[in-house]
Amino acid sequence: MDKWIEVKLSDIGKTYSGLSNKSAKDFGYGKDYIPYLNIYNNSKVNINFFEKVNIKKRENQNKVKYGDIFFTTSSETPDEVGMSSVLLDEVNEVYLNSFCFGFRLNDFNTLRPEFARYYFRGMGFRKQMNYLAQGSTRYNLSKVALLKYKAILPTIPEQSKIAEILTTIDDAIEQTEKIIAKYRRIKQGLLQDLLTKGIDENGNIRSEATHKFKDSPLGRIPVEWEIKSFFDVCSVINGRAFKPEEWSEQGLPIVRIENLNNNNAKYNYCNFRVPNKYYIDNGELLLSWSGTPGTSFGVFIWNRGKAILNQHIFIVKIKHCIRKEFFYYYYNHVVLDEMIRQSHGGVGLQHVTKEDLKRINFVVPKIEEQERVIQIAKTIDDSIETEKKYLSKLKSIKQGLMQDLLTGKVRVTHLLDKGGKSDECHP
């Protein structure tokens, strides 16, 4: 790699520690500090995500500054040790959490902070962190080990151009994530109205000023609506209780709760015949009665082909009075909060019983109104799905670019100004 140089980190900067000698009573007020998750989750420090710590006068604590690079020091797996983040904003008086350490460059003439943001998250560096992580049940990264690391760095003009390219992709990723979040907020607010007030044949959300309402166990609802219990609108079939020794490496996939909302979750397989009631296919309505709120706890429409259902999940068989999609939206946006409140189990994993479900009521508008609600909700869902696919494409492009640009497999010299000039370094 023409003009790329090898440097040992100890030759271009020095490390410093995060907060020390602090107890629980020192946190929650005082000065800003960068929390662990800000470092772990972000290649660039999010200056809107600081926490507070009390710093006494004449207390000797290290302040962070522009261009500092932070590394996580400890984790339960070697893959998560040495996750990095770079401070690319000017800050006044900010400190660093005690579970990370800082690396301060002597100057920006060998390594630019905006390039370091990507370099230390690149595959080559992350692979080395796995080797440097020390431990058996918990893994740690020492400052001494990091300083011995030898980095192969492009010229400063190349660093600036690579950082510019990757930052452009990151900006697009951030904007797409904001669009998805906006659509989700719109959907949440709109469905709250549609599922409690309804929408008339003219496409207007009902209100008591223009439509007739009545009292019900669920509050004031349009007079046209009925109230039915959970088992008035559906029946359920529990999945099969597979034993671990029945799992196979081939056959039909067995759907467990972790497979409901995670396309990357591993499947176990079944290679023998089970009763027909346990088979599912695309379009099946599934209710996870055990899981984690916000992830695997709720109602799902299955769309990943023929499979066999494991226990802890109900197949929901809808009756004629209600549309499958209306049931899906109503349960997840109105009923689910009540289910979480009624759920049993410890922190994290929760579950509900058939007896809990018996106490749940559904509103049942006319089928035509249900279909109007479904159409509006699906339109927003389609927009969210389009943005999610675009987001996935952007992340894939970024991953490929990082692999090519940070290793010199693809050079950016042809994109540089004549003479190879770069922007002025940050003072």
C-alpha positions, 0 to 999 in steps of 0.5 A: 500500500503505497505511502501507508505507514505502520505506527505503534499507538504508543508513538502517537498518543497516550492513554488515560483513565476514566473516573476513579474513587467514586461511589453510588452517591456521587452520581446523578448530579454535578458535571457531565460524563460520558457513560459506557453505553455511549462508547459501546453503541456509537463510533462517534460520541453522542454529546446528547447522551451524557450523565452526571457525576459530582466532582469536588474542587481540587479533585484529580480527574481526567477531562476529555477533549476533542479528538480523544478516542475511548475504549471499553475495557471489560465485557463478558465476551471477547467480541465486545472488548475494546469497542471504541468511540471518538469525540468529534465535538468541542466540549467544556468540562466532561469526564469519562466513565470508569469502565472505559479509558481514553487515548489522546493523540499527540497531534493530528498529523499521523491520525485524524480523529474522524478517520479513527472513528472508523479505523478502530471499528474496522474488522482488522482492528476488531479482530486484534481486540479479540486476541488482546482480550484477557480472561476466562469468564470476563474479558479485559483490555489493558492500556499497555496491550493497546499501546503495543498495537501497530496500526497501518495508516493511510496518508492524511489526505486519504484518511480525510477522504475515507472519513468523508465517504463513510461519514456520508453513509453514516449521515444517510443511515441516521436520517433513515433511522429518523424517518423510521422513528417518525413513521412509528410515532405517526403509526402509534398515535394514529392507531390509538385513535383508529382503534378507540374511536374508529373511522367512518365511511368518509375516512374521518376519525370519529368524535363525540362532536360528530358521531354517537358514542356509548359507554362500555367496559372499555370506555366511550366507544362508537355506538356501532361497535360491539364488545366481545371477550378474547375467546369470543373472537378467536380460539388458540392452540398451543405449540408442541413441547419439543424435547432437546433430544428431538431437535435435528439439523434438518427437516422443518424449522421449529419456531421458538419465541426468539424466531418470531421477530429476529430473522437471524435467530438460529432454528432447530429442526424437526425431521419426524411427523407431528400432529397437523395442528402444530404446523404453520405456514405464511399468514398464520397468526401467532401469539407469544404468551411467554417472552420479553416485552418489546421484543418477543411478547405479543402477536405476530403474523408469520411470513417465513414459510412452512414450520412447526410451532414450539410451546410458549406460542399460541396459534390464533384461529380467528372467528368470522366477526373480526379480521386477522389484521385488525386482531393483530393491530388491536392486540399489539397497540391496545391489549398488549400493555394490559397483558404486560401489567397482568403478566407473571414471571420475573424481570425480563421474561414474562408470560400470561395464561389462558385465564388472563386472556379470558379477562381481555375484551376486544372492540369489534367494529363492522367488517367494513370499518375494520378493513378501513383501519387495516388499510391505513395501518398497512400503508404506514407499515409498508412505508416503514418496511421500505425504509427498513430495507433501504437502511439495511442496504445502507448498512451493507454498503457501509460494511463493504466500504469499511472492509475495502477502504480501511485495508487499502483494497480500494484506494481513494487517491483518484478522488483527492485534489491535485497535489494531495492536499487535505483540509487543515487539521483541527487545532 
